[in-house]
Amino acid sequence: MIDIPDELIAQHVRHDGEAGRAYVASLAERGTRFLEHWGLRPDGPTMYGRCALVLPVLRADGTRAVLKLQDVDEETVGEPVALRAWHGDGAVRLLQCDDATGTLLLERLDPDRLLDDLPDSREATLVVAGLLAHLTATPAPPGLRRLGDIADAMTARTPAALELLPDPDVRRLIADCAAAVREVAAESGDRLLHWDLHFENVLAADRAPWLAIDPKPLAGDPGFDLFPALWNRFDADEVVWRFDAMTDVLGLDRARARAWTLARVLQNSLWQIEEGHAPLPAHLEIAGRLRNHPG
């Protein structure tokens, strides 16, 4: 039997009611099946994220690994594709995968040593930048979501969203973000992006100081990958420093990187607005600080 954390059940029940409870149970049933199918033995307490159930396991040869159970959607379908392309260079290694269910067997990192635990956020930012330099050096494999398509869809949705914003200053800032996206959308890039590389998605390992986990990959410009490290452990006075440091490490054109970072603000703000909420103040602060930043 697989132990399902009460917190994970409660999280899904709050969001989806009894359907959420059934979803978590289905993940546990799938886990039992793959423990047998891949010859794995449970090896510690069950872990979980927002959507995934993660089981520490031992392979038949004694290798420590984790079994990650999640549904397949437009984001997770690309995770094994990206991990295969990276071959463990800057990211967790993929050991086995079942494409039909999205079930992954991954090397085990150290869940008790997160980059987010570093006291110095600037040091953590430089770690993220170094990992991104490795990850985005890889050309995106065929079949992934493309940033150009995402950018076109965002700018098409912007006019309707702007009509829902009562504050003229916020409306102007979001419009400026959309204008910045339109300037770079025609050349959206072809690198393999992580999309969600914040401090909590970086763990320590025996074979490397830090490795990335949980990619939601797409093909595009590396500038689109900077935003999570600006928002995580948000500090308004550090926005420009972090942005400059990351663009320096990655060797990015600062003007283009700024435009793609404003694209992330637009993306997140559209989600907020379309769900009936105001854009997050931290996102607006990032946009405001970078909109006038020379580069």
C-alpha angles and dihedrals in degrees: 000000000000116000110230114204113241089225091060092050091048091048093055095041090054090052103037108010116219090348087064091052090051091049093056090047090052090054090053091049090050090049091055089051094051094045086063096036095054097034096246133158124207111249111182145342119330116256130199145188133198092297109356133083112214123198122192106224144171121229121224090267092051096257112151114236143147129240111219117200120192141135123266115248136146091285103039095043089074097049097090090042091057095042091052090050093051094048090204095305100140094340140073114278121250110225101176137352139193104206095194095061101023090238112158134194108205136180111264116251127183109280090187094061110063124170085233088070093066107109093215110072091192091058089049090050091054090051090054090048092052092050092048090052088059097040099046092047086076118089111239113256117237120274101037125125110275124228092218091062091047091049093050091049092049095052090047090055095045101083093057091046093050090058089061094056113092096185109084093205092054090044090053092048093051090046089053090052090053091048090052090051092051090055093059104026095096090063102040098158137239105239124123106256128197094205095195108050102146125147095270091056093062120082134181120249140186094241096045135018093241136006133185123241136184103033119188092195133203138159115258153087117332089229087074089065098060099077101079092060090051094052100038110092086002118217115170092206091055098051097093094041092052092045093050093045094051095045089050093051093046094041092233129165100254097215093053092043089052091052092050091047089053085051089061090051088051092048094051093042092052090053090051095046095045090053091053098259134116119252111270114266092229091055092050090048091053091050092047094050094048099039091073097031112120115237 
